[in-house]
Amino acid sequence: MFTGLIQGQGMLLRTDRYGPDARLVIQAHYDMRGLTLGESIAVDGACLTVVSFQGNLFTVDVSLETLNRTTLGHKPPGSHCNLERALQLGDRLGGHLVTGHVDGLGTLRSRRQEGRSWRLHFEVPSELDRYIIEKGSIAVNGISLTVNGCGQGSFDVNIVPHTLAETTLGEVKLGEAVNIETDLLGKYVEKILRGFLNRIGDSPPSGGIDTVFLQKHGFL
């Protein structure tokens, strides 16, 4: 489990292919003291397992599923990545609960400056729409961000100067893909409600679940 607060950046030195799988060799640009074999680390938002390390150099295995779901299989040597080690009990939860299980890819469509910050507009697959809400949380390349606005197949986030300086977001080009993880809580709520509706033989209204529907079934 992670928070989406990036601890530092790293550089991908090489990608070794093993049939459908791969192994990434990454050089961290910050102190990785205390790293252990088998530890989980989020690389651009994807939870991976450390299989070897020496100093700030470490290696992680990447499965076919992760390669298909994320940008990791297409990153060239020399590219930068966001790094976050797993959350420890007792740590401050300054971002939001991030699993490191990427839902899919988004695409940067526009950026504009607003004061000292930047507004980034991303396009996402339609199946992720229902999990993205205004003022909700979302992880983009592992970074915990607040959704400032959302529409059909898209959302906006505001990037403050600190986040721009400490992460790789400033390097993302228009049309480039990013890893997206939507809020974990929405997925569980949806599955629980769908199971409930299946049991009672009902379905939500065409406009979606609203307060009238929730009152009808005793949730309010």
C-alpha positions as CSV (number, residue, x, y, z in Angstrom):
1,M,0.0,0.0,0.0
2,F,1.2,3.5,-0.9
3,T,0.2,7.1,-0.4
4,G,0.9,8.6,-3.8
5,L,3.5,11.0,-2.2
6,I,6.5,10.5,-4.4
7,Q,9.7,10.1,-2.4
8,G,12.1,10.6,-5.3
9,Q,12.9,9.9,-8.8
10,G,14.9,7.2,-10.5
11,M,16.4,6.4,-13.9
12,L,15.7,3.3,-15.9
13,L,19.1,1.9,-16.9
14,R,17.9,-1.1,-18.9
15,T,15.0,-3.5,-19.5
16,D,15.8,-7.2,-19.8
17,R,13.2,-9.3,-21.5
18,Y,12.5,-12.9,-20.3
19,G,9.9,-14.1,-22.8
20,P,6.6,-12.3,-22.0
21,D,8.0,-10.9,-18.8
22,A,10.7,-8.3,-18.1
23,R,13.2,-7.2,-15.4
24,L,13.9,-3.5,-14.9
25,V,17.2,-2.2,-13.5
26,I,16.7,1.2,-11.9
27,Q,19.1,3.8,-10.4
28,A,17.4,5.8,-7.6
29,H,18.3,9.4,-7.3
30,Y,17.8,9.5,-3.5
31,D,18.9,7.5,-0.5
32,M,17.4,4.0,-0.6
33,R,19.0,3.0,2.7
34,G,17.2,0.1,4.4
35,L,15.9,-1.4,1.2
36,T,15.2,-5.2,1.6
37,L,14.9,-8.1,-0.7
38,G,11.3,-8.7,-1.6
39,E,10.2,-5.2,-0.7
40,S,7.4,-3.6,-2.6
41,I,8.2,-0.3,-4.4
42,A,5.9,1.7,-6.7
43,V,7.6,2.6,-10.0
44,D,5.5,5.2,-11.9
45,G,2.6,4.0,-9.8
46,A,3.0,0.2,-10.4
47,C,3.7,-1.9,-7.4
48,L,6.7,-4.1,-8.1
49,T,8.9,-6.4,-6.0
50,V,12.6,-5.8,-5.4
51,V,14.6,-8.9,-6.5
52,S,18.1,-7.6,-6.1
53,F,19.8,-4.3,-5.0
54,Q,23.1,-2.7,-4.3
55,G,23.3,0.8,-2.9
56,N,20.7,2.9,-4.8
57,L,20.6,0.5,-7.7
58,F,17.8,-2.1,-7.6
59,T,16.1,-4.6,-9.9
60,V,12.4,-5.4,-10.1
61,D,10.5,-8.1,-12.0
62,V,7.5,-7.0,-14.2
63,S,4.8,-9.5,-15.2
64,L,3.0,-9.7,-18.6
65,E,-0.1,-8.3,-16.9
66,T,1.8,-5.2,-15.6
67,L,3.5,-4.7,-19.0
68,N,0.0,-4.8,-20.7
69,R,-1.6,-2.4,-18.2
70,T,1.2,0.2,-17.7
71,T,3.7,2.2,-19.6
72,L,6.7,0.3,-18.1
73,G,7.2,-1.9,-21.2
74,H,7.7,1.1,-23.4
75,K,10.0,3.2,-21.3
76,P,13.4,3.6,-23.0
77,P,16.7,3.4,-21.1
78,G,17.6,6.8,-19.6
79,S,13.9,7.7,-18.9
80,H,12.9,8.9,-15.4
81,C,10.3,7.4,-13.1
82,N,8.6,8.3,-9.9
83,L,9.5,6.1,-6.9
84,E,7.7,5.4,-3.6
85,R,8.5,2.7,-1.1
86,A,5.6,1.0,0.7
87,L,3.7,2.7,3.5
88,Q,4.6,1.7,7.0
89,L,2.0,1.5,9.8
90,G,2.3,4.8,11.8
91,D,3.4,6.9,8.8
92,R,1.5,10.0,7.9
93,L,-1.1,9.4,5.2
94,G,-0.6,12.7,3.4
95,G,-2.0,11.6,0.0
96,H,-4.6,8.9,-0.4
97,L,-4.7,5.1,-0.2
98,V,-2.9,3.9,-3.4
99,T,-2.5,0.1,-4.1
100,G,0.0,0.3,-7.0
101,H,-2.5,-1.7,-9.1
102,V,-2.8,0.4,-12.2
103,D,-6.3,0.4,-13.8
104,G,-5.2,1.5,-17.3
105,L,-3.6,4.3,-19.3
106,G,-4.5,7.9,-19.7
107,T,-3.2,10.4,-22.2
108,L,-2.1,14.0,-21.6
109,R,-4.2,16.2,-24.0
110,S,-3.5,19.7,-22.8
111,R,-1.7,21.8,-20.2
112,R,-2.0,25.4,-19.3
113,Q,-0.5,27.6,-16.6
114,E,-2.8,29.0,-13.9
115,G,-0.9,31.4,-11.7
116,R,2.1,29.4,-10.3
117,S,0.5,26.1,-11.0
118,W,-0.3,24.1,-14.1
119,R,-3.7,22.6,-15.1
120,L,-3.3,19.2,-16.9
121,H,-6.1,17.6,-18.9
122,F,-6.1,13.8,-19.3
123,E,-8.2,11.5,-21.5
124,V,-9.0,8.1,-20.0
125,P,-10.8,5.0,-21.2
126,S,-14.6,5.2,-20.8
127,E,-14.7,2.2,-18.3
128,L,-12.7,4.3,-15.8
129,D,-15.2,7.2,-16.0
130,R,-17.5,6.0,-13.2
131,Y,-14.6,6.0,-10.6
132,I,-13.5,9.6,-11.2
133,I,-15.4,12.3,-9.4
134,E,-14.8,16.0,-8.9
135,K,-12.6,16.7,-5.8
136,G,-12.0,12.9,-5.6
137,S,-8.5,11.4,-5.6
138,I,-6.6,9.8,-8.4
139,A,-3.0,8.6,-9.0
140,V,-1.2,9.6,-12.2
141,N,2.1,7.9,-12.6
142,G,1.9,7.1,-8.9
143,I,1.3,10.7,-7.8
144,S,-1.7,11.4,-5.6
145,L,-3.7,14.2,-7.1
146,T,-7.1,15.9,-6.6
147,V,-9.5,15.8,-9.5
148,N,-10.4,19.4,-10.2
149,G,-13.0,18.6,-12.9
150,C,-14.1,15.6,-14.9
151,G,-16.2,14.9,-18.0
152,Q,-16.9,12.0,-20.2
153,G,-13.6,10.2,-20.7
154,S,-11.5,13.0,-19.2
155,F,-10.4,14.8,-16.1
156,D,-8.3,17.8,-15.0
157,V,-5.8,18.1,-12.2
158,N,-3.9,21.1,-10.8
159,I,-0.1,20.7,-10.3
160,V,1.5,22.9,-7.8
161,P,5.2,24.0,-8.2
162,H,6.5,21.5,-5.6
163,T,4.8,18.5,-7.3
164,L,6.1,19.6,-10.7
165,A,9.7,19.9,-9.4
166,E,9.7,16.7,-7.4
167,T,8.1,14.3,-10.0
168,T,8.3,13.5,-13.6
169,L,5.0,15.3,-14.6
170,G,6.9,18.2,-16.1
171,E,8.5,15.7,-18.6
172,V,5.2,14.2,-19.9
173,K,4.6,15.4,-23.4
174,L,1.2,16.0,-25.1
175,G,-0.1,12.8,-26.4
176,E,2.0,10.7,-24.0
177,A,0.5,7.9,-22.0
178,V,0.5,7.8,-18.2
179,N,-0.4,5.2,-15.6
180,I,-3.8,5.8,-14.0
181,E,-5.1,4.3,-10.7
182,T,-8.6,5.4,-9.6
183,D,-9.8,5.6,-6.1
184,L,-10.0,2.1,-4.4
185,L,-13.1,2.9,-2.3
186,G,-15.3,3.5,-5.3
187,K,-14.6,0.1,-6.8
188,Y,-15.6,-1.7,-3.6
189,V,-18.8,0.4,-3.2
190,E,-19.8,-0.4,-6.8
191,K,-19.3,-4.2,-6.3
192,I,-21.2,-4.3,-3.0
193,L,-24.1,-2.4,-4.5
194,R,-24.2,-4.5,-7.6
195,G,-24.3,-7.7,-5.5
196,F,-27.1,-6.2,-3.4
197,L,-29.1,-5.3,-6.5
198,N,-28.6,-8.7,-8.1
199,R,-30.0,-10.3,-4.9
200,I,-33.1,-8.2,-4.9
201,G,-33.6,-8.2,-8.7
202,D,-33.4,-4.4,-9.0
203,S,-31.2,-2.1,-11.1
204,P,-30.0,1.5,-10.6
205,P,-31.9,4.2,-12.4
206,S,-30.6,5.2,-15.9
207,G,-29.1,8.4,-14.5
208,G,-27.1,6.5,-11.9
209,I,-27.5,5.9,-8.2
210,D,-29.0,9.0,-6.5
211,T,-30.4,9.8,-3.0
212,V,-33.9,8.7,-4.0
213,F,-32.6,5.2,-4.9
214,L,-30.5,5.0,-1.7
215,Q,-33.5,6.0,0.4
216,K,-35.7,3.4,-1.4
217,H,-33.4,0.6,-0.4
218,G,-32.6,1.8,3.2
219,F,-29.2,3.2,2.7
220,L,-30.3,6.6,3.9
